[in-house]
Amino acid sequence: MDRTLFITLATFSTALLSCYLLFSILSPFLAMLVWAGAVGVITYPLYEKLLARCKGHEITAAALMTISVVMAVIVPLIVLIFTLSGEVALAYQYLERTTSGPASFAPAQILNHPSLAPWLERIRPLTGSLNLDLESMMLPAFKKGLSAMLNYSTGIVKDFFGFLFKLTLMLITLFFIYKDGSRSLQAFWQVVPVGEKLRSTITGTVTRVLGAVMFGVIMTCMVQGALGGLGFWVAGLPSPFLFGTLMALFAPIPFVGTALVWLPGAVYLLMQGQTMHGVLLIAWGALAVGSIDNVLRPLFISGKAKLPILVIVFGVLGGFLAFGLSGIVAGPLILALVLVFFDNCRGEAANQDVSAR
């Protein structure tokens, strides 16, 4: 075998093996690294301003910036998760008692409500032919929903030390992104053999897409919180602004999200005998508040990221299914970078065609 070919193959194999081993080592912390990177890139301009105020003291500026992120985001999030786990547990225990014994809240009360009974009578022949017993299905459905919320919220509490360990690593990573991010990026570009134009395009794309994703997530959460608060106000529940704010905070949580707030509110209304308001709040929460993010988030992200809506839809949904919550950020970014490399290859091919002529 030719020596040059052998060295090339050996180098390529070593690079592939190194990438595989690196991914194996970092994969348990992938979500943490993605969020640390996203927060670091988005807030880096604030760090640069703080660094100027600190007269170039990088460690001081990075520490102050990291502490600011902790106080503004991390601490309120942890408090909400622990509070929520206790409230959901109480609601689930109530439904457990309802199942095992007599209680004031029963499916028959809802189904026999004057506002619902005529409509249910119209569809009863269909449910009868399909062997569907609505009364026996409603309470288990409530229990299943609350059980999912309980498992999600208490899972973090039960694995608190694992959660705390990953959170600490994320904050340490964020600190060094602030402190050494600029130098590390320069060293990376010195190793990667790409032209100045492509390098600038990649850097701009990463910054733009990450900012667009965070903008889309925040704006979608605000809309969901506003719709949820409106539902609470119409239903006559107290403190619609407070509960709307809570829904905005919980909106990014997969699957359950805003239901962590509006579903207990609907159950409370049903327990108080306000059946119509409770049922309408469930419908509003499921159809409007809980589902509108699938439409709004891609729209918001697409406009800021300057990417086709279809790319954003597949990026957000595919990224979430592949990587979990961090995939909401990673998915659109990966597809955007693929498009950048595709456009670059297409441009080079066009230039070669022109040169050949």
C-alpha positions in Angstrom: 0.0 0.0 0.0 1.2 3.5 -0.8 2.7 5.1 2.3 0.8 8.4 1.8 -2.5 6.6 1.4 -1.8 4.6 4.5 -1.0 7.7 6.6 -4.2 9.4 5.3 -6.4 6.4 6.2 -4.8 6.1 9.6 -5.3 9.8 10.3 -8.9 9.7 9.2 -9.6 6.6 11.3 -7.9 8.1 14.3 -10.0 11.3 13.9 -13.3 9.2 13.7 -12.3 7.2 16.7 -11.5 10.4 18.7 -14.8 11.9 17.7 -16.7 8.8 18.8 -14.8 8.6 22.2 -15.4 12.3 22.7 -19.1 11.9 22.1 -19.3 8.9 24.4 -17.7 10.9 27.2 -19.8 14.0 26.7 -23.1 12.5 25.8 -24.4 12.2 29.4 -23.9 16.0 29.7 -25.1 16.9 26.3 -28.2 18.7 27.4 -26.3 20.6 30.0 -23.6 21.7 27.5 -26.2 22.8 25.0 -28.0 25.0 27.5 -24.8 26.4 28.8 -23.6 27.2 25.3 -26.9 28.8 24.3 -27.1 31.0 27.4 -23.4 31.9 27.0 -23.7 32.9 23.3 -26.8 34.9 23.8 -25.6 36.8 26.9 -22.0 37.2 25.8 -22.6 40.8 24.6 -23.7 41.6 28.2 -20.5 39.9 29.5 -18.4 42.1 27.2 -20.0 45.3 28.6 -19.6 44.0 32.2 -15.9 43.2 31.4 -15.3 46.7 30.3 -16.8 48.0 33.6 -14.6 45.6 35.5 -11.6 47.1 33.7 -10.6 43.8 31.9 -10.7 41.5 35.0 -12.0 38.4 33.3 -12.5 36.2 36.4 -14.5 38.9 38.2 -16.7 39.7 35.2 -17.3 36.0 34.4 -18.2 35.3 38.1 -20.6 38.2 38.3 -22.3 37.2 35.0 -22.7 33.6 36.1 -24.1 34.7 39.5 -26.6 37.0 37.6 -27.8 34.0 35.5 -28.2 31.9 38.6 -30.2 34.6 40.4 -32.4 35.5 37.4 -33.2 32.0 36.1 -31.9 29.1 38.1 -33.1 29.9 41.6 -36.7 30.8 40.6 -36.9 27.7 38.5 -35.8 25.4 41.3 -38.3 27.0 43.8 -41.1 26.6 41.3 -40.3 22.9 40.7 -40.3 22.0 44.3 -43.5 24.0 45.0 -45.2 22.4 42.1 -44.3 18.9 43.1 -46.1 19.3 46.4 -49.2 20.8 44.9 -49.5 18.2 42.2 -49.0 15.4 44.8 -52.0 16.8 46.8 -54.2 16.9 43.8 -53.3 13.4 42.8 -54.0 12.1 46.4 -57.4 13.8 46.2 -58.3 11.9 43.0 -57.0 8.7 44.6 -59.5 9.1 47.4 -62.2 9.9 44.9 -61.5 6.6 43.1 -61.5 4.5 46.3 -64.5 6.1 48.1 -67.3 8.6 47.9 -66.3 12.2 47.2 -67.9 15.4 46.1 -66.3 15.2 42.7 -67.6 12.4 40.5 -67.7 11.9 36.7 -71.5 11.5 36.9 -71.9 15.1 38.2 -70.1 16.4 35.1 -71.9 14.2 32.6 -75.3 15.0 34.0 -74.8 18.8 34.0 -77.7 20.5 32.2 -75.2 22.2 29.8 -73.6 19.0 28.8 -76.3 16.4 29.0 -78.1 17.3 25.8 -74.9 17.2 23.8 -73.9 13.9 25.3 -77.3 12.4 24.5 -76.7 13.1 20.8 -73.4 11.3 20.7 -74.4 8.5 23.1 -75.5 6.2 20.2 -72.0 6.5 18.8 -70.2 5.9 22.1 -72.5 3.0 22.7 -71.7 1.4 19.4 -68.0 1.8 20.1 -68.4 0.4 23.7 -67.2 3.7 25.2 -68.2 4.5 28.8 -67.6 8.2 29.3 -68.3 8.1 33.0 -65.7 5.4 33.7 -63.1 7.1 31.4 -63.1 10.6 32.8 -61.6 10.1 36.2 -58.8 7.8 35.1 -58.0 10.4 32.4 -57.7 13.1 35.1 -55.6 10.8 37.2 -53.3 9.9 34.3 -52.7 13.6 33.5 -51.9 14.4 37.1 -49.7 11.3 37.4 -47.6 12.4 34.4 -47.2 15.9 36.0 -46.4 14.3 39.4 -43.7 12.0 37.9 -42.1 14.8 35.9 -41.9 17.3 38.8 -41.0 14.8 41.6 -38.5 13.1 39.3 -36.2 16.1 39.7 -36.8 16.2 43.4 -36.0 12.5 43.9 -32.9 12.7 41.8 -31.9 16.0 43.4 -28.3 15.3 43.8 -27.9 14.2 40.2 -29.8 17.4 39.1 -27.6 19.5 41.4 -24.4 17.9 40.0 -25.4 18.6 36.4 -26.6 22.1 37.3 -23.2 22.8 38.9 -21.4 21.5 35.8 -23.5 23.7 33.7 -22.7 26.8 35.7 -19.0 26.0 35.7 -19.1 25.5 31.9 -21.0 28.8 31.6 -18.3 30.6 33.7 -15.5 29.3 31.4 -17.5 30.2 28.3 -17.5 33.8 29.5 -13.9 33.7 30.6 -12.2 31.8 27.8 -14.9 31.7 25.1 -13.3 34.2 22.8 -9.8 32.6 22.9 -11.3 29.1 22.5 -13.2 30.2 19.5 -10.1 31.7 17.9 -8.1 28.5 18.6 -10.9 26.4 17.1 -10.9 28.4 13.8 -7.1 28.1 13.6 -7.5 24.3 13.5 -10.6 24.1 11.2 -9.6 24.7 7.6 -12.4 27.0 6.3 -12.3 30.3 4.5 -12.9 33.6 6.2 -16.2 34.1 4.4 -17.6 30.7 5.5 -16.2 31.2 9.0 -18.1 34.5 9.3 -21.3 32.9 7.9 -21.1 30.1 10.5 -20.5 32.4 13.4 -23.3 34.8 12.3 -25.7 31.8 11.8 -25.1 30.3 15.2 -25.6 33.7 17.0 -28.7 34.5 14.9 -30.4 31.1 15.3 -29.7 30.8 19.0 -31.1 34.3 19.6 -34.1 33.5 17.4 -34.8 30.3 19.3 -34.7 31.9 22.7 -36.8 34.8 21.3 -39.3 32.4 19.9 -39.5 30.4 23.2 -39.9 33.5 25.3 -42.5 35.1 23.1 -44.5 31.8 22.8 -44.5 31.4 26.6 -45.8 35.0 27.0 -48.6 34.4 24.5 -49.5 31.1 26.3 -49.4 32.8 29.7 -51.7 35.6 28.4 -54.2 33.1 27.0 -54.1 31.0 30.1 -54.7 34.1 32.3 -57.6 35.1 30.1 -59.1 31.6 30.6 -58.8 31.9 34.4 -60.4 35.4 34.3 -63.3 34.3 32.2 -63.8 31.2 34.4 -63.9 33.4 37.5 -60.8 32.0 39.1 -58.8 34.3 41.4 -55.4 35.9 40.5 -55.6 35.4 36.7 -52.4 37.5 36.2 -50.5 35.4 38.7 -51.6 32.1 37.3 -51.0 33.4 33.7 -47.4 34.2 34.7 -47.0 30.7 36.2 -48.3 29.2 32.9 -45.7 31.3 31.0 -43.0 30.0 33.2 -44.1 26.3 32.8 -44.8 26.5 29.1 -41.4 25.2 27.9 -41.8 22.0 29.9 -42.5 19.1 27.4 -46.0 17.6 27.2 -47.4 18.9 30.5 -46.3 22.6 30.3 -49.2 25.0 31.0 -51.4 22.1 32.0 -49.5 22.1 35.3 -51.5 25.2 36.1 -54.8 25.2 34.2 -55.7 21.6 34.8 -55.7 21.9 38.6 -57.8 25.1 38.2 -60.3 23.2 36.1 -60.4 20.4 38.6 -61.1 23.0 41.3 -64.0 24.4 39.4 -65.4 20.9 38.9 -65.1 20.2 42.6 -67.0 23.4 43.3 -69.8 22.3 41.1 -69.0 24.8 38.3 -69.1 22.1 35.7 -69.5 24.2 32.6 -66.7 26.6 33.5 -64.4 23.6 34.4 -65.1 21.8 31.1 -64.6 25.0 29.1 -61.4 25.7 30.9 -60.1 22.2 30.0 -61.1 22.7 26.4 -59.5 26.2 26.3 -56.3 24.9 27.9 -56.0 21.9 25.7 -56.9 23.4 22.4 -55.7 27.0 22.7 -53.2 27.4 25.5 -51.5 24.0 25.2 -51.4 23.7 21.5 -50.7 27.2 20.1 -47.0 26.8 20.7 -46.8 24.3 17.8 -47.8 27.2 15.5 -46.4 30.3 17.2 -42.9 29.0 18.1 -41.9 28.2 14.5 -43.3 31.5 13.3 -41.4 33.5 15.8 -38.2 31.6 15.3 -38.4 31.6 11.5 -38.7 35.4 11.3 -35.7 36.1 13.5 -33.6 33.3 12.2 -34.3 34.1 8.5 -35.0 30.4 7.8 -37.9 28.7 6.1 -40.8 27.8 8.4 -40.6 24.1 7.4 -36.9 24.0 8.5 -37.9 25.4 11.9 -40.8 23.1 12.3 -38.7 20.0 11.6 -35.8 21.4 13.6 -37.9 22.1 16.8 -40.0 18.9 16.7 -37.3 16.6 15.5 -34.8 18.1 17.9 -37.2 17.7 20.8 -37.9 14.0 19.9 -34.2 13.3 19.4 -32.6 15.2 22.3 -35.4 16.2 24.6 -35.9 19.8 25.8 -32.4 20.8 24.7 -33.3 19.7 21.2 -35.6 22.8 20.9 -32.3 24.7 20.7 -30.1 22.1 19.0 -32.5 21.0 16.3 -32.9 24.3 14.4 -29.2 25.1 14.9 -28.1 21.8 13.3 -30.4 22.2 10.3 -29.3 25.9 9.9 -25.6 24.8 9.8 -26.4 22.0 7.3 -28.0 24.6 5.1 -24.9 26.9 5.4 -22.6 24.1 4.3 -25.0 23.1 1.5 -25.1 26.7 0.2 -21.3 26.9 0.5 -20.8 23.7 -1.5 -23.3 24.9 -4.1 -21.4 28.2 -4.4 -18.1 26.4 -4.9 -19.6 24.1 -7.5 -21.0 27.1 -9.4 -17.6 28.9 -9.3 -15.9 25.7 -10.6 -18.4 25.6 -13.5 -17.7 29.2 -14.4 -13.9 28.6 -14.2 -14.2 25.5 -16.5 -16.0 27.5 -19.1 
